[in-house]
């Protein structure tokens, strides 16, 4: 894990998973023994490393990164772990590897809305979306108007969802497929 975090830091890749989100990912991965895990937005592998740190023997992780150079770096980083597959492409590449018990959406897919991501989840599968500013009102607001994206996940009828503030300036949406 530390190699992935160091790689992100050396590349000044500020979009890497923060430790507070990483610990959540590790705990969720651990909650699904022999689980099938997915990740959209590998980056340089920080989130991947956190997921791997919680995975059990027999678990599988498929992650996709659209940037070829970053995907190649992550693939090299995890080349010694046969449980991890790093794909190059769009988030939709995950469809061929679904359903997932845990899906971390740190890249493409979130903006398109919940239906595409929900389709990648197994029953009772967990979806994690990060990089939200904490909301202190209902409905949550973003830039002086209702945060429609966050609301779609928090109120989707196929999900039981909650927003968790993990740092003073960051929240995640955690959702379970009904």
Secondary structure, 3 states (H helix, E strand, C coil): CHHHHHHHHHCCCCCCCCHHHHHHHHHHHHCCCCCEEEEECCCCCHHHHHHHHHCCCCCEEEEEECCHHHHHHHHHHCCCCCCEEEEECCHHHHHHHCCEEEEEECCCCCCCCHHHHHCCEEEEEEEEEEEECCCCCCCCEECCEECHHHHHHHCCCCEEEEEEEEECCEEEEEEEEC
